[in-house]
Amino acid sequence: MLMDVAAFLKSLEASGLATKIRDSVFLFPMLESIHVLGLALVFGTISIIDLRLLGLASTQRSFQRMASDILKWTWAAFALTVLTGSLMFT
């Protein structure tokens, strides 16, 4: 039988991980700081690619090389942001 959304959210809120995050003085602010840094890295790397596509930055490098180098950082920062966002949601 499917659990309704309210029951799922209540069980998530009552979990040990959620309690640990909620009761810690430093854990939630640390998660939030890492989350914001991850978001800044995601938007920053996307901005670098956009500026290259517009011809305003790094025109001496090929787009393929630049995109392959930067996209790794974008996806890593996105994964970090999703992880910390999920933990904060908990």
Phi and psi in radians as a Rosetta constraint file:
Dihedral C 1 N 2 CA 2 C 2 CIRCULARHARMONIC -1.323 0.35
Dihedral N 2 CA 2 C 2 N 3 CIRCULARHARMONIC 2.404 0.35
Dihedral C 2 N 3 CA 3 C 3 CIRCULARHARMONIC -1.462 0.35
Dihedral N 3 CA 3 C 3 N 4 CIRCULARHARMONIC 2.353 0.35
Dihedral C 3 N 4 CA 4 C 4 CIRCULARHARMONIC -1.279 0.35
Dihedral N 4 CA 4 C 4 N 5 CIRCULARHARMONIC 2.881 0.35
Dihedral C 4 N 5 CA 5 C 5 CIRCULARHARMONIC -1.078 0.35
Dihedral N 5 CA 5 C 5 N 6 CIRCULARHARMONIC -0.744 0.35
Dihedral C 5 N 6 CA 6 C 6 CIRCULARHARMONIC -1.084 0.35
Dihedral N 6 CA 6 C 6 N 7 CIRCULARHARMONIC -0.733 0.35
Dihedral C 6 N 7 CA 7 C 7 CIRCULARHARMONIC -1.168 0.35
Dihedral N 7 CA 7 C 7 N 8 CIRCULARHARMONIC -0.691 0.35
Dihedral C 7 N 8 CA 8 C 8 CIRCULARHARMONIC -1.098 0.35
Dihedral N 8 CA 8 C 8 N 9 CIRCULARHARMONIC -0.773 0.35
Dihedral C 8 N 9 CA 9 C 9 CIRCULARHARMONIC -1.146 0.35
Dihedral N 9 CA 9 C 9 N 10 CIRCULARHARMONIC -0.645 0.35
Dihedral C 9 N 10 CA 10 C 10 CIRCULARHARMONIC -1.128 0.35
Dihedral N 10 CA 10 C 10 N 11 CIRCULARHARMONIC -0.751 0.35
Dihedral C 10 N 11 CA 11 C 11 CIRCULARHARMONIC -1.174 0.35
Dihedral N 11 CA 11 C 11 N 12 CIRCULARHARMONIC -0.617 0.35
Dihedral C 11 N 12 CA 12 C 12 CIRCULARHARMONIC -1.139 0.35
Dihedral N 12 CA 12 C 12 N 13 CIRCULARHARMONIC -0.743 0.35
Dihedral C 12 N 13 CA 13 C 13 CIRCULARHARMONIC -1.137 0.35
Dihedral N 13 CA 13 C 13 N 14 CIRCULARHARMONIC -0.567 0.35
Dihedral C 13 N 14 CA 14 C 14 CIRCULARHARMONIC -1.516 0.35
Dihedral N 14 CA 14 C 14 N 15 CIRCULARHARMONIC -0.047 0.35
Dihedral C 14 N 15 CA 15 C 15 CIRCULARHARMONIC -1.156 0.35
Dihedral N 15 CA 15 C 15 N 16 CIRCULARHARMONIC 2.787 0.35
Dihedral C 15 N 16 CA 16 C 16 CIRCULARHARMONIC -1.103 0.35
Dihedral N 16 CA 16 C 16 N 17 CIRCULARHARMONIC -0.672 0.35
Dihedral C 16 N 17 CA 17 C 17 CIRCULARHARMONIC -1.128 0.35
Dihedral N 17 CA 17 C 17 N 18 CIRCULARHARMONIC -0.766 0.35
Dihedral C 17 N 18 CA 18 C 18 CIRCULARHARMONIC -1.112 0.35
Dihedral N 18 CA 18 C 18 N 19 CIRCULARHARMONIC -0.706 0.35
Dihedral C 18 N 19 CA 19 C 19 CIRCULARHARMONIC -1.119 0.35
Dihedral N 19 CA 19 C 19 N 20 CIRCULARHARMONIC -0.736 0.35
Dihedral C 19 N 20 CA 20 C 20 CIRCULARHARMONIC -1.095 0.35
Dihedral N 20 CA 20 C 20 N 21 CIRCULARHARMONIC -0.766 0.35
Dihedral C 20 N 21 CA 21 C 21 CIRCULARHARMONIC -1.134 0.35
Dihedral N 21 CA 21 C 21 N 22 CIRCULARHARMONIC -0.759 0.35
Dihedral C 21 N 22 CA 22 C 22 CIRCULARHARMONIC -1.176 0.35
Dihedral N 22 CA 22 C 22 N 23 CIRCULARHARMONIC -0.663 0.35
Dihedral C 22 N 23 CA 23 C 23 CIRCULARHARMONIC -1.486 0.35
Dihedral N 23 CA 23 C 23 N 24 CIRCULARHARMONIC -0.289 0.35
Dihedral C 23 N 24 CA 24 C 24 CIRCULARHARMONIC -1.364 0.35
Dihedral N 24 CA 24 C 24 N 25 CIRCULARHARMONIC 2.476 0.35
Dihedral C 24 N 25 CA 25 C 25 CIRCULARHARMONIC -1.326 0.35
Dihedral N 25 CA 25 C 25 N 26 CIRCULARHARMONIC -0.606 0.35
Dihedral C 25 N 26 CA 26 C 26 CIRCULARHARMONIC -1.853 0.35
Dihedral N 26 CA 26 C 26 N 27 CIRCULARHARMONIC -0.339 0.35
Dihedral C 26 N 27 CA 27 C 27 CIRCULARHARMONIC -1.155 0.35
Dihedral N 27 CA 27 C 27 N 28 CIRCULARHARMONIC -0.848 0.35
Dihedral C 27 N 28 CA 28 C 28 CIRCULARHARMONIC -1.133 0.35
Dihedral N 28 CA 28 C 28 N 29 CIRCULARHARMONIC -0.812 0.35
Dihedral C 28 N 29 CA 29 C 29 CIRCULARHARMONIC -1.064 0.35
Dihedral N 29 CA 29 C 29 N 30 CIRCULARHARMONIC -0.602 0.35
Dihedral C 29 N 30 CA 30 C 30 CIRCULARHARMONIC -1.177 0.35
Dihedral N 30 CA 30 C 30 N 31 CIRCULARHARMONIC -0.765 0.35
Dihedral C 30 N 31 CA 31 C 31 CIRCULARHARMONIC -1.063 0.35
Dihedral N 31 CA 31 C 31 N 32 CIRCULARHARMONIC -0.735 0.35
Dihedral C 31 N 32 CA 32 C 32 CIRCULARHARMONIC -1.144 0.35
Dihedral N 32 CA 32 C 32 N 33 CIRCULARHARMONIC -0.701 0.35
Dihedral C 32 N 33 CA 33 C 33 CIRCULARHARMONIC -1.125 0.35
Dihedral N 33 CA 33 C 33 N 34 CIRCULARHARMONIC -0.775 0.35
Dihedral C 33 N 34 CA 34 C 34 CIRCULARHARMONIC -1.120 0.35
Dihedral N 34 CA 34 C 34 N 35 CIRCULARHARMONIC -0.668 0.35
Dihedral C 34 N 35 CA 35 C 35 CIRCULARHARMONIC -1.072 0.35
Dihedral N 35 CA 35 C 35 N 36 CIRCULARHARMONIC -0.812 0.35
Dihedral C 35 N 36 CA 36 C 36 CIRCULARHARMONIC -1.145 0.35
Dihedral N 36 CA 36 C 36 N 37 CIRCULARHARMONIC -0.707 0.35
Dihedral C 36 N 37 CA 37 C 37 CIRCULARHARMONIC -1.104 0.35
Dihedral N 37 CA 37 C 37 N 38 CIRCULARHARMONIC -0.692 0.35
Dihedral C 37 N 38 CA 38 C 38 CIRCULARHARMONIC -1.098 0.35
Dihedral N 38 CA 38 C 38 N 39 CIRCULARHARMONIC -0.753 0.35
Dihedral C 38 N 39 CA 39 C 39 CIRCULARHARMONIC -1.081 0.35
Dihedral N 39 CA 39 C 39 N 40 CIRCULARHARMONIC -0.740 0.35
Dihedral C 39 N 40 CA 40 C 40 CIRCULARHARMONIC -1.091 0.35
Dihedral N 40 CA 40 C 40 N 41 CIRCULARHARMONIC -0.681 0.35
Dihedral C 40 N 41 CA 41 C 41 CIRCULARHARMONIC -1.191 0.35
Dihedral N 41 CA 41 C 41 N 42 CIRCULARHARMONIC -0.700 0.35
Dihedral C 41 N 42 CA 42 C 42 CIRCULARHARMONIC -1.061 0.35
Dihedral N 42 CA 42 C 42 N 43 CIRCULARHARMONIC -0.921 0.35
Dihedral C 42 N 43 CA 43 C 43 CIRCULARHARMONIC -1.180 0.35
Dihedral N 43 CA 43 C 43 N 44 CIRCULARHARMONIC -0.593 0.35
Dihedral C 43 N 44 CA 44 C 44 CIRCULARHARMONIC -1.151 0.35
Dihedral N 44 CA 44 C 44 N 45 CIRCULARHARMONIC -0.792 0.35
Dihedral C 44 N 45 CA 45 C 45 CIRCULARHARMONIC -1.185 0.35
Dihedral N 45 CA 45 C 45 N 46 CIRCULARHARMONIC -0.632 0.35
Dihedral C 45 N 46 CA 46 C 46 CIRCULARHARMONIC -1.146 0.35
Dihedral N 46 CA 46 C 46 N 47 CIRCULARHARMONIC -0.670 0.35
Dihedral C 46 N 47 CA 47 C 47 CIRCULARHARMONIC -1.114 0.35
Dihedral N 47 CA 47 C 47 N 48 CIRCULARHARMONIC -0.665 0.35
Dihedral C 47 N 48 CA 48 C 48 CIRCULARHARMONIC -1.075 0.35
Dihedral N 48 CA 48 C 48 N 49 CIRCULARHARMONIC -0.793 0.35
Dihedral C 48 N 49 CA 49 C 49 CIRCULARHARMONIC -1.101 0.35
Dihedral N 49 CA 49 C 49 N 50 CIRCULARHARMONIC -0.752 0.35
Dihedral C 49 N 50 CA 50 C 50 CIRCULARHARMONIC -1.082 0.35
Dihedral N 50 CA 50 C 50 N 51 CIRCULARHARMONIC -0.755 0.35
Dihedral C 50 N 51 CA 51 C 51 CIRCULARHARMONIC -1.113 0.35
Dihedral N 51 CA 51 C 51 N 52 CIRCULARHARMONIC -0.633 0.35
Dihedral C 51 N 52 CA 52 C 52 CIRCULARHARMONIC -1.155 0.35
Dihedral N 52 CA 52 C 52 N 53 CIRCULARHARMONIC -0.742 0.35
Dihedral C 52 N 53 CA 53 C 53 CIRCULARHARMONIC -1.121 0.35
Dihedral N 53 CA 53 C 53 N 54 CIRCULARHARMONIC -0.560 0.35
Dihedral C 53 N 54 CA 54 C 54 CIRCULARHARMONIC -1.387 0.35
Dihedral N 54 CA 54 C 54 N 55 CIRCULARHARMONIC -0.152 0.35
Dihedral C 54 N 55 CA 55 C 55 CIRCULARHARMONIC 1.393 0.35
Dihedral N 55 CA 55 C 55 N 56 CIRCULARHARMONIC 0.363 0.35
Dihedral C 55 N 56 CA 56 C 56 CIRCULARHARMONIC -1.751 0.35
Dihedral N 56 CA 56 C 56 N 57 CIRCULARHARMONIC -0.185 0.35
Dihedral C 56 N 57 CA 57 C 57 CIRCULARHARMONIC -2.595 0.35
Dihedral N 57 CA 57 C 57 N 58 CIRCULARHARMONIC 2.589 0.35
Dihedral C 57 N 58 CA 58 C 58 CIRCULARHARMONIC 0.859 0.35
Dihedral N 58 CA 58 C 58 N 59 CIRCULARHARMONIC 0.775 0.35
Dihedral C 58 N 59 CA 59 C 59 CIRCULARHARMONIC -1.234 0.35
Dihedral N 59 CA 59 C 59 N 60 CIRCULARHARMONIC -0.297 0.35
Dihedral C 59 N 60 CA 60 C 60 CIRCULARHARMONIC -1.341 0.35
Dihedral N 60 CA 60 C 60 N 61 CIRCULARHARMONIC -0.320 0.35
Dihedral C 60 N 61 CA 61 C 61 CIRCULARHARMONIC -1.672 0.35
Dihedral N 61 CA 61 C 61 N 62 CIRCULARHARMONIC 2.569 0.35
Dihedral C 61 N 62 CA 62 C 62 CIRCULARHARMONIC -1.258 0.35
Dihedral N 62 CA 62 C 62 N 63 CIRCULARHARMONIC 2.591 0.35
Dihedral C 62 N 63 CA 63 C 63 CIRCULARHARMONIC -1.119 0.35
Dihedral N 63 CA 63 C 63 N 64 CIRCULARHARMONIC -0.720 0.35
Dihedral C 63 N 64 CA 64 C 64 CIRCULARHARMONIC -1.035 0.35
Dihedral N 64 CA 64 C 64 N 65 CIRCULARHARMONIC -0.806 0.35
Dihedral C 64 N 65 CA 65 C 65 CIRCULARHARMONIC -1.141 0.35
Dihedral N 65 CA 65 C 65 N 66 CIRCULARHARMONIC -0.786 0.35
Dihedral C 65 N 66 CA 66 C 66 CIRCULARHARMONIC -1.114 0.35
Dihedral N 66 CA 66 C 66 N 67 CIRCULARHARMONIC -0.794 0.35
Dihedral C 66 N 67 CA 67 C 67 CIRCULARHARMONIC -1.126 0.35
Dihedral N 67 CA 67 C 67 N 68 CIRCULARHARMONIC -0.707 0.35
Dihedral C 67 N 68 CA 68 C 68 CIRCULARHARMONIC -1.169 0.35
Dihedral N 68 CA 68 C 68 N 69 CIRCULARHARMONIC -0.595 0.35
Dihedral C 68 N 69 CA 69 C 69 CIRCULARHARMONIC -1.236 0.35
Dihedral N 69 CA 69 C 69 N 70 CIRCULARHARMONIC -0.765 0.35
Dihedral C 69 N 70 CA 70 C 70 CIRCULARHARMONIC -1.422 0.35
Dihedral N 70 CA 70 C 70 N 71 CIRCULARHARMONIC -0.565 0.35
Dihedral C 70 N 71 CA 71 C 71 CIRCULARHARMONIC -1.082 0.35
Dihedral N 71 CA 71 C 71 N 72 CIRCULARHARMONIC -0.536 0.35
Dihedral C 71 N 72 CA 72 C 72 CIRCULARHARMONIC -1.047 0.35
Dihedral N 72 CA 72 C 72 N 73 CIRCULARHARMONIC -0.781 0.35
Dihedral C 72 N 73 CA 73 C 73 CIRCULARHARMONIC -1.159 0.35
Dihedral N 73 CA 73 C 73 N 74 CIRCULARHARMONIC -0.662 0.35
Dihedral C 73 N 74 CA 74 C 74 CIRCULARHARMONIC -1.087 0.35
Dihedral N 74 CA 74 C 74 N 75 CIRCULARHARMONIC -0.840 0.35
Dihedral C 74 N 75 CA 75 C 75 CIRCULARHARMONIC -1.187 0.35
Dihedral N 75 CA 75 C 75 N 76 CIRCULARHARMONIC -0.638 0.35
Dihedral C 75 N 76 CA 76 C 76 CIRCULARHARMONIC -1.136 0.35
Dihedral N 76 CA 76 C 76 N 77 CIRCULARHARMONIC -0.744 0.35
Dihedral C 76 N 77 CA 77 C 77 CIRCULARHARMONIC -1.167 0.35
Dihedral N 77 CA 77 C 77 N 78 CIRCULARHARMONIC -0.652 0.35
Dihedral C 77 N 78 CA 78 C 78 CIRCULARHARMONIC -1.112 0.35
Dihedral N 78 CA 78 C 78 N 79 CIRCULARHARMONIC -0.760 0.35
Dihedral C 78 N 79 CA 79 C 79 CIRCULARHARMONIC -1.092 0.35
Dihedral N 79 CA 79 C 79 N 80 CIRCULARHARMONIC -0.742 0.35
Dihedral C 79 N 80 CA 80 C 80 CIRCULARHARMONIC -1.079 0.35
Dihedral N 80 CA 80 C 80 N 81 CIRCULARHARMONIC -0.725 0.35
Dihedral C 80 N 81 CA 81 C 81 CIRCULARHARMONIC -1.153 0.35
Dihedral N 81 CA 81 C 81 N 82 CIRCULARHARMONIC -0.723 0.35
Dihedral C 81 N 82 CA 82 C 82 CIRCULARHARMONIC -1.124 0.35
Dihedral N 82 CA 82 C 82 N 83 CIRCULARHARMONIC -0.755 0.35
Dihedral C 82 N 83 CA 83 C 83 CIRCULARHARMONIC -1.097 0.35
Dihedral N 83 CA 83 C 83 N 84 CIRCULARHARMONIC -0.870 0.35
Dihedral C 83 N 84 CA 84 C 84 CIRCULARHARMONIC -1.208 0.35
Dihedral N 84 CA 84 C 84 N 85 CIRCULARHARMONIC -0.593 0.35
Dihedral C 84 N 85 CA 85 C 85 CIRCULARHARMONIC -1.135 0.35
Dihedral N 85 CA 85 C 85 N 86 CIRCULARHARMONIC -0.696 0.35
Dihedral C 85 N 86 CA 86 C 86 CIRCULARHARMONIC -1.142 0.35
Dihedral N 86 CA 86 C 86 N 87 CIRCULARHARMONIC -0.710 0.35
Dihedral C 86 N 87 CA 87 C 87 CIRCULARHARMONIC -1.151 0.35
Dihedral N 87 CA 87 C 87 N 88 CIRCULARHARMONIC -0.673 0.35
Dihedral C 87 N 88 CA 88 C 88 CIRCULARHARMONIC -1.185 0.35
Dihedral N 88 CA 88 C 88 N 89 CIRCULARHARMONIC -0.628 0.35
Dihedral C 88 N 89 CA 89 C 89 CIRCULARHARMONIC -1.119 0.35
Dihedral N 89 CA 89 C 89 N 90 CIRCULARHARMONIC -0.610 0.35
